[in-house]
């Protein structure tokens, strides 16, 4: 099972084709127009539309969904199954694209705990069945604590939510409660005009706390 936002790295698309009907995939179809011309993943000639069409042929049309939820389908996730059971998950900020893998500074997390894999599996099933209703699903309405033997506790929160504060409030709390330093890496910080993260960074600048980080624009 795959969530894909950018999907244009040819080796990845080819490997997904090789899975045949074992594959289910949700590909972003967000789009805009420029002088009346469709742009973005949902445009007919986009790499994502091309990949989705190839996968409809290899996996079957019913195994390929396109959605942008309420704005973007921004998850980048591989869920591996064996005998119908989820056993490993790859997730993170890395898009399945040239830029995501070879150019940008991204992260990838791989979980082999079956409890975490099963939770991601439930999220995929809900999103695949009814993308429009996902943000009202219990899976998107709270944080999930997963404790597996021999591993640290993992807290997971799945978008989209009814309110972005659900996932951003813990970030705000961490910044506000920092006693000595805040180290950060935030994409698009210059585009954040309001909300918990912006407010916390604004307060941070007035406090005697060392802050240092990386953003992608001045």
N, C-alpha and C positions, 0 to 999 in steps of 0.2 A: 504494500500500500504506500502511495507516494502523494505528498503535498508538494506542489512546485509553483514557484513564483516566476522567476526567470528560468527558462528551460531552452537553452540553445547549445550546450556543450555536446558536440556530436557523439563522442564516445558514450556519454551517459544515455543519450536518447537511443543509441543503438543497443546498449545493454538492456534498456527497458523493453525495447521491441522483442528481444530474445526471450523475455519472460512469457510472451504470448498471453493466453487467457488467465495466467496466474496473477497478472497485474491489475490493480485498480489504481487510478490516478485522478487527482483533482488539480487542474491547471488554472491559474489566474486568467481572467479575461477582462481585467480593467482596461478602460479605453477613454480617450478624449478625442476632440477634433481640432484640427488646425486648418483654418480656412475651408471648413467643410470636409476635410480629408481625415478619415479615422486614423488615430495613432494609438500606440500602446499594445499591450498583450492581446487585447480583444480584436484588434484590426485583422482583417482577413489574411493579409500577407505577412503577419508577424511570425517570428521564429516560434513563439508559443503556439499559435494557431496551426502552423505547419507541423510541429511536433505532435500536437494533439490529434491531428488528422492521421499521421503515421501510426500513432498508438491505437486509434480506433480500428485501423486495419489489422494490426497485430493482436490486440487484446479483445477487440469487440467493442462496438459503439456503446454498449451499456456499461462498460468498465471505465469509461472516460467521462469525467464531469468537468464543466467549466463554470467558475463562479468568481465573483469578487467580493462576496459577503456584502457588507454595507459600504465598502470602499475598495479594499485590496484583499486578495487571498495571499497573505504574506508569509505563510508557513513554508519552511523548507525541511521536509522530513522524509526519511525512508523508514518504513516499519517492516521488518523481516518476520516471516511466519514459517513455522514448521508443523506440518500436520494440523493446520488450522489455528495453531497457538502462536501468539506474538512472543518472540524471544529476544529481539534486539532492535534498538532504535537509534538512528542517526538524526540529530537535530542541531539547530544553531542558526547563525546569521548568514551562512554561506549559500549563495544562490548556485543553482546547477547551470552555470554559464561561464564563459571565458572570464568576464570581469570578476565574478564571484570567487572563482577558484584561483586565478592566476594574477590578478591585479589588486583587488581590494584586500584590506586587512580584516579578515573575518574569523569566526570561531566555529568549531564543530565539536559537539558533545556526542559520545557514543555510550549508550546505556545497555548493559546486558542483563540487568535485573528484570526478571519476568514480570514483577509487579509494575514497574515503570512501563515496560513494553505493553502490557495489557491496558494500562490507562491511555496511552497514546492510541492504541487500537480502538478503544471506545470513542475517543475524540474523532478519529477518522470515520468510523461507522456513522456517527451522528451527523458529521459534516457532509458525508457522501449521500446520506439518505435525504437530508433536508437542509441545505445551506442557509436558507432564509430564516430558519428557526433556531440556528445554532446559538446565537447570542442569548437566547432565552433558556437554553438548556442548562441543567444543573452543572454540567461539566464546565461551562463558561462563566458560572456565577460565583465561584469561590476558588481559593487556593487549595491545592491538594498536597498533603504531606504523605510522602512515601518513605517508609522505613523498611529496608531489606537487610537481612543478616549479613554482617561483615562490611556494610557500606554506611557512609554518613547519611543523615536524613536529607531528602531532596524535596524542595518545595517547587511546585509547578503551577503555572497559571496560563490558561489558554484563551486566546483572542479569537473573534471579537467578543467584547462584553457589552452590556447595556451602558456601563460607565467605565471610562478609561481609568478612573481613580482606583478601581480594584487592583490593577497591576502596578500603577504608578505610586500609590500611597506608601508602600514599603520603601520605595526609592527615596521619596521625600523624607520619610522617617529616618532612614539611614544617614542622609545628608545632615538633617537638622540635629541629630543626636551625636554626630561625630565630635570627639573631644580634642583631637590633635591634628588630623589631616583627612582630606578627601582626595582620592585619586580617581580619575574618571576618563572614560572614552565614550563620547556621545556623538552619534551621527545626527546631522541636521539640527544641531543645537541652535543655530542661528535662525531656524524657521519656527522654533517653538515660541509662540507669542504669549501663551497663558497656560495655566494648569499647574499641578503639583510639582513637576520637575523644574519648570521655569521659576516658580516662586521659591523653591528651595535653593536653587543656584543664586538667585538674587539676594536672598538672606545670607548665604554663605559669603558673598563678597563683602559683607559688612561685619563679619565676625573674625576674631583673632585665631582663625584656624587656617593652617596651610592647605592650599588647594592647588592641584596641578593636573592637567589632563590634555586630551587630544580631541579636536573636533575637525570636521572636514572642510569648514569654511571659516573665514575670519569672523 
